[in-house]
Amino acid sequence: MELKRLENNFTVCKVEDFSGVDMNREFVFVGKTDEEISLVCDTEIVPDNTTERSDGWKAFRIEGKLDFTLIGILSKISTALAKNNIGIFAVSTYNTDYILVKAEDFEKAMAVLDEKGYRITG
């Protein structure tokens, strides 16, 4: 399986509403529930109406369009990282999954996944 390393610096945050979210940017992930609106975006564009934030995230994307019948892809990656004390923040889209890890753990995460046989590009 191929993973693409993304060069962006990400922030995971909570926002009051969508008014400050720039949906025209390349990477913007929004999750809304009855309790919160979560946002993952480039650190440089975190909106002013952010109520909580966690900076210092790097990410990689699972390459290719993932079929819904594929089972365990995210689980295998998260388990390999967890066994090496690397926490993740995962975001799923219709096509694929994105795994975010803290910047200080990113190189170690890439080495762990490389060792597990994942091909890493980017």
Backbone torsions as a table, in degrees:
resi	resn	phi	psi	omega
1	MET	NA	143.4	-177.2
2	GLU	-105.6	136.5	176.3
3	LEU	-118.5	139.2	176.7
4	LYS	-109.0	123.4	177.1
5	ARG	-74.4	128.4	177.4
6	LEU	-99.0	139.8	-176.2
7	GLU	-85.9	-10.8	-177.1
8	ASN	-63.1	153.3	168.7
9	ASN	-103.4	122.8	-173.3
10	PHE	-110.2	155.5	171.9
11	THR	-124.5	137.9	173.1
12	VAL	-106.1	124.6	-174.5
13	CYS	-148.3	171.4	173.0
14	LYS	-113.6	139.0	179.1
15	VAL	-123.3	155.8	179.7
16	GLU	-67.9	-41.0	-178.9
17	ASP	-159.2	-176.0	-176.6
18	PHE	-85.5	-1.7	-171.3
19	SER	-58.5	-32.9	-178.4
20	GLY	-99.6	3.2	-176.8
21	VAL	-84.9	121.3	179.9
22	ASP	-90.3	93.6	-177.0
23	MET	-73.2	-3.3	178.7
24	ASN	-89.4	-2.9	178.7
25	ARG	-75.0	162.9	-176.5
26	GLU	-65.7	-42.4	-179.1
27	PHE	-125.5	106.3	175.7
28	VAL	-141.4	119.1	178.3
29	PHE	-117.0	127.3	-178.9
30	VAL	-124.5	135.9	173.9
31	GLY	-129.3	129.4	-178.5
32	LYS	-126.1	131.4	174.9
33	THR	-130.3	-175.0	177.1
34	ASP	-70.7	-11.0	-177.5
35	GLU	-109.4	-21.2	-174.4
36	GLU	-165.5	167.1	168.5
37	ILE	-121.4	115.3	178.7
38	SER	-100.8	147.8	-177.7
39	LEU	-139.1	135.7	169.0
40	VAL	-120.6	124.0	-177.8
41	CYS	-153.4	170.8	173.5
42	ASP	-57.0	137.8	-178.1
43	THR	-56.6	-34.1	-177.2
44	GLU	-68.4	-13.6	-177.1
45	ILE	-120.4	22.0	178.1
46	VAL	-60.1	128.3	-176.8
47	PRO	-69.5	158.2	179.9
48	ASP	-67.2	-24.3	-177.0
49	ASN	-90.2	26.9	176.8
50	THR	-75.3	133.0	-179.5
51	THR	-101.1	-28.1	175.3
52	GLU	-146.5	149.2	-179.3
53	ARG	-153.4	152.4	174.2
54	SER	-132.8	109.6	-179.9
55	ASP	-89.4	171.6	171.4
56	GLY	86.9	38.6	178.9
57	TRP	-110.0	142.1	172.2
58	LYS	-119.5	162.5	-174.1
59	ALA	-144.0	159.9	167.3
60	PHE	-136.6	155.7	-178.4
61	ARG	-113.1	139.3	171.2
62	ILE	-77.1	117.3	-173.4
63	GLU	-75.1	148.2	178.9
64	GLY	91.2	158.3	178.0
65	LYS	-82.0	121.0	-176.8
66	LEU	-88.5	127.9	177.4
67	ASP	-76.0	143.4	-178.9
68	PHE	-64.4	-15.8	179.1
69	THR	-82.2	-12.1	177.5
70	LEU	-73.5	129.2	-174.3
71	ILE	-121.3	137.0	170.4
72	GLY	90.4	2.9	-177.8
73	ILE	-63.2	-53.5	-179.8
74	LEU	-64.7	-37.4	179.7
75	SER	-61.7	-44.0	-179.0
76	LYS	-64.2	-41.8	-180.0
77	ILE	-67.4	-47.7	-177.6
78	SER	-65.0	-35.9	178.4
79	THR	-66.0	-44.2	178.3
80	ALA	-59.9	-42.1	-179.9
81	LEU	-71.1	-41.5	179.4
82	ALA	-60.7	-39.1	178.8
83	LYS	-64.0	-16.5	178.2
84	ASN	-110.4	21.7	176.7
85	ASN	58.5	37.9	177.7
86	ILE	-114.5	114.8	177.9
87	GLY	-80.0	155.7	-179.7
88	ILE	-131.0	162.3	166.1
89	PHE	-128.5	115.4	-175.0
90	ALA	-103.1	142.5	174.7
91	VAL	-129.4	129.3	178.3
92	SER	-112.5	139.0	173.4
93	THR	-115.7	179.8	178.6
94	TYR	-59.8	-40.7	-174.9
95	ASN	-83.8	-37.3	-169.9
96	THR	-160.6	-171.4	179.2
97	ASP	-121.2	150.3	174.6
98	TYR	-121.9	136.0	179.3
99	ILE	-115.9	123.9	176.1
100	LEU	-107.7	138.1	173.8
101	VAL	-132.9	156.8	178.6
102	LYS	-61.3	144.2	-175.0
103	ALA	-55.0	-38.0	-178.3
104	GLU	-69.1	-16.1	178.4
105	ASP	-103.6	-3.0	-169.7
106	PHE	-63.5	-47.3	-179.5
107	GLU	-64.1	-39.6	177.2
108	LYS	-64.1	-41.6	178.7
109	ALA	-61.2	-43.8	179.3
110	MET	-62.8	-40.3	179.6
111	ALA	-65.9	-41.7	178.8
112	VAL	-61.7	-46.5	-178.0
113	LEU	-69.3	-36.5	175.1
114	ASP	-61.1	-43.8	178.3
115	GLU	-62.1	-30.5	179.1
116	LYS	-82.6	-0.3	175.0
117	GLY	98.5	7.4	176.7
118	TYR	-79.6	137.1	177.0
119	ARG	-88.4	125.8	-175.5
120	ILE	-113.9	126.8	178.7
121	THR	-118.8	169.4	174.7
122	GLY	95.1	NA	NA
